[in-house]
């Protein structure tokens, strides 16, 4: 697999009004950019994920084929590889990191595509969860540049109920005794373990636990699953980065900008891309109903629910072939008219 590369953004002013003297965007690429520079798929990262965590769906016979397309995974700000609280020097260290937004992610990604690859149009913007939020920002704010859009288990605007879930995660993490009100003076192991177990309850459906679907993923018990799949996942991440990405997620809104000034219908109505929105029928925080409301505002937008017991993770179905096949079919349909 390819290695992570760094794109130097230099002096970079964030949407919050703070200027970083130096910023960087970490990314991976797969496949080859064609001579027409028309075969790029943009695939941003989700919450807490690095590029290597989501590359599983790239390959022959998978959701994205690197033999046909040039796939770029940009790491969102705050995830530890791109500019993040954990990478910032003083005066931005120790709780003083500025707020990152998807407007910042879009601006950095746009520069990467233009300056590094000379690409003006995106064949497909694809994303799951926070990655889908970034793809929707592209489609609404750069409608002339995005030809196709496929997003899974995500939203154009973070809902009030979703915010409540995120505030609960933040409360669990900052309840750790290592939190001093601004940063962590010691590694918050207890907070991270509590954070992970709360997340596990929200991310997977009731049926997932009732029907012991974790067993099909190679786990011996619920405890084994929670310990290895959830605690193990978040213990490897910097807690300040996790808090930063929560703030980005809470603030996600494709209409919260000077172009649309809070008018979500106008933002969604501006999307020109052939669009497929894929909620999961059992997702507890990006609900199918929320997706129905938003998709109805996208011109020609198609709502294709993923019928699954895997909850939010149905949109990133590394362990479920049926869910993967459902997403692959929609992506293949969107790209069926792509030449070559």
N, C-alpha and C positions, 0 to 999 in steps of 0.2 A: 504494500500500500504506500501511497505517497507520504512525504513528510509535511509537517506544518511549516508554512512560510510566514514571514512577517512583511507587511507593507507599511512603510514609514509615512505617516500622515503629517509629520512635522507639527508646527503650531496649529492647534485645532480648537475652535470655539464651539462650545456645546450649546444646545438649545436653551439650557438653563441660564446662560449668560456668562459662564465661567470659561476662561481660555486656558487650555493646557499647553505649556511650552513645547511639549512633545507627546504625541500619541501614536499608537500603532494598531493595525488591524491584522490579526492572525487568520490564516485561511489555508485550505487544502484544495487542490484541483484533481480531477479525475478525467481521463480521456483527452481528446485533442480538439482544440479550437479549429474549426474549418476555415478555409480561405475567405469565405464571405463573412466570417465572424457572426454567424446567425444561429449557431447551435448551442448557445450557453443556457444552462439551467442554473438558477440561483436557489440555493438550499440553505437558509440560515439556521443557526443552532437554536435549540429549545432551552428551557430553564435548567441551569446547572450542568448542561452538556457541553463537552468539547467536541471538536470535529470528529475525532476517532469514535466517539460514542454513537454517532448517528450514521456512520458510513456503511453500516451493514446492508442497507437497502440499495446500494450501488453495485451493479455487476450484471453480467449476462443472465437474463431470465429473472432479474429482480425488478424493482419499481423503476429504477433509472439505469439505462444502458450506456456505459462509458465508451462503447464502440461507436455509438451514433452521436453522443452528445458530450459536450464539455461541461462538466459539473463543478461548480464552485461552492464550497461550504465556507462562508465567512463566520467567524466566531463573534458573537455579540459582545459589546462592551460589558464588562463586569463579570465575564465568565472565567477569568484567570489567565487566558491566553492573549486575548486582546487587552487593551488598556483597562485596568480594573483597580479597585481599591487596594488589592494586594500587590500591585505593581507600581503604584504611584509613590514618588518621593515626597518629602516635605516641601511645601506646607500642606500637601493634600493627604498625608498619612494620619494615622491615629484618629479616625473618625471624621476627617475633614474632606473626604472624597466628594466631589460634586455629583449631582444626580445625572444619570445617563437616561436617555430616552430613545425610542425607536426612530425619532427624527435624526438623532446622532448616528444610529446604526445605518440608516438609509444613506446619509451624507457620506459616511466613510466607505460604504459598499459601492456607492456610485463612483467615487474617486478611484477605487480599486479597478472597477470594470473599465473605466475610461482610460486611466493613466497607465495601468499595467497591461491590459488586454486590448484596448482600443475598441471596446464593445459598446454599442449604443442601444441595441434592442435585446431584450431577454426573451428567449424562446418559451421558457416556462419558469414562473416563480412558484416554488413549492415549499411548504413548511408545515410542521406540526407544532401545536401549542404556541409558545412564544415565537417559534420560527414562522408559524402561520401569521402571527400578528405582523411580523416584519414584511412578509410577502404581501399582505393586504395593504400595508403602508405604501409599498412600491406601486401596487396596482392603482391606488387612489391618488397618490401624489405625483406619480410619473406614468399616467395612463397611456401616453403615446409610446412608452418604452417597453411595456409588458404585453406580450402577445397572448399568453395563456397563464392561467392561475389555477392551482390546486392546493387547497389548504385543508388540514384535518384537525378536528378537535381544537378549535381556536375561536377567536372573536375579533371583530373590528373595533369594539370598545369593551373594555373589561367591565363586566356586570357588577352590580352591588353585591350580589351573593358571592361571586368570585373574589371580590375584594375582602369579604369577611373571612373566607378560607385563608387568604394570604396573610391577613392580619393575625389570624390564629397561629400560623407558622412563625411569624415574626415574634409574637408574644412568647411562644415556647422557646425559641432560640435565645432571646434576650432575658429570659428568666434564669438563665445559667448564672451562677455566682461570679463567673469571670467577667460579666458585663458590667461596666462602670457607668453606663448611661450614654457613652459616646463610642466606645470601642471595647474589644475584649482584651483584658489584661492577662488572661490565661486561656489556653485552648478549651473551648466550651464543650467537652465531651458529653456531659449530661444533656446539655441543650441540643446538641446535634442528634443525639439518640432520640430524644423526645420529638424533635422536629421530624425526623425520618418516620417515626411510627404514626404521627398524625398524618403525614403526607400519604403513607401507605393506605390509610383508611379512606382517604378521599380519592386517590388515584385509581383504585380498583373497585369494581362494583360489589354489591352484596352477593350476587350470584358467584362471583369469582371465588369468594371465601367459602360460601355455602357448598359449592360443588367441588371444592378442593382443586381448582385449576392450577394452583401453584405446584401440585405434584407432577403435572405434565411438563413443567419447566425445570424439573430436576431437583426439587427441594423435598426434604424428608418430612417436614412439618411446617405449620404456620410460623413457628418461632424461627426455624431455619431460614424460611423465606424472608421474614422481617429483618433478621440479623444480617444475612449476607446480601440480599438484594436491595434493602433500603438503608439500614444503618451503614453498611459498607460503602454504599454509593455516596452518601452525604458526608461521612467522616473524612473522605479524601478531598473535600472542598474547603476553601477558606471561608469562614463564617461571615466576614465582612462582604465578600463577593456575593454570598447567598442573599444577604440583606439588600445589597445594591440591586440585584436582579428582581427581587420582590418589588422594589420601588418602581423599576422600569415596567414591570408587568401591571402593577396597579394603575400606573399612569397611561397605559396603552389606549390610544383613541385616535383613529385615523382622521378624525375631524378636528382634533385639538391643535390647530395651527392657523397661520394667517390666511391660508387658502380657503378653508372651509368654516373657520370661526365657530366651531361647535355644532355645525349642521351635519349630522351623521348621514341623513338621507342624501344630501348633496354629495358628500364624499363617496358613498357607495354608488350613487348614481353616475359618478364620473368614471367609473371603471369601464374600460373598453375591452379588456381581455376576455377571451372565452373562459368562463369561470366555473369551477366545480368546488362546492363547499361540502365537506364530509364530516359531520358530527358523528359521534358514537351514540347509539341508543341508550347506553348505560353510563355515559360520562356524567359525573356528579357536579362538575363545576363549569364546563363549557357545554351547556345543555343543548339538546336538539331543538327545543323551542326557541332559545336565543338565536341559534343559527337560522331557523326558519324565518324569524323576523328580519334578520340582517340580509339574508340571501334574497328575499323578496324585493329588496331595494337595489340589487345589482342587475343592470340590464342584461337579460338573457342568462342570468346566473342559475345554475342547477344545484339543487340540494340533493345529495345522495347519502343518506344515513348508512353508517357501518353498523350492521346488526351483529352485535357482539356482547359477550359477557365480560370483556376485558376492561370495561370502563374507559377512562381517559387513555390508557395505554393501547386501546384499539387503533388509535391514530399513529402509533409507532410500534407496529405488531411484529417485533423481532421473534416472538415465540408462538405466533399463531398464523398458520399458513392461509386459513380462510380469510382473515382480515387483510393480510398482505395481498392476496389475490384480488380482493375487492378494490383496493387502492390501485394496484397495478393496472387493472382493467380500465379504470377511469383515466389514469395518466396515459396509457396507451391510446385511448380514444381521443384525448386532447391532442396528442402528438401524431395521430394517424396521417394527417395531411402534411407532415414535415417532409420535405424532399430529402432523398438519400437514405 
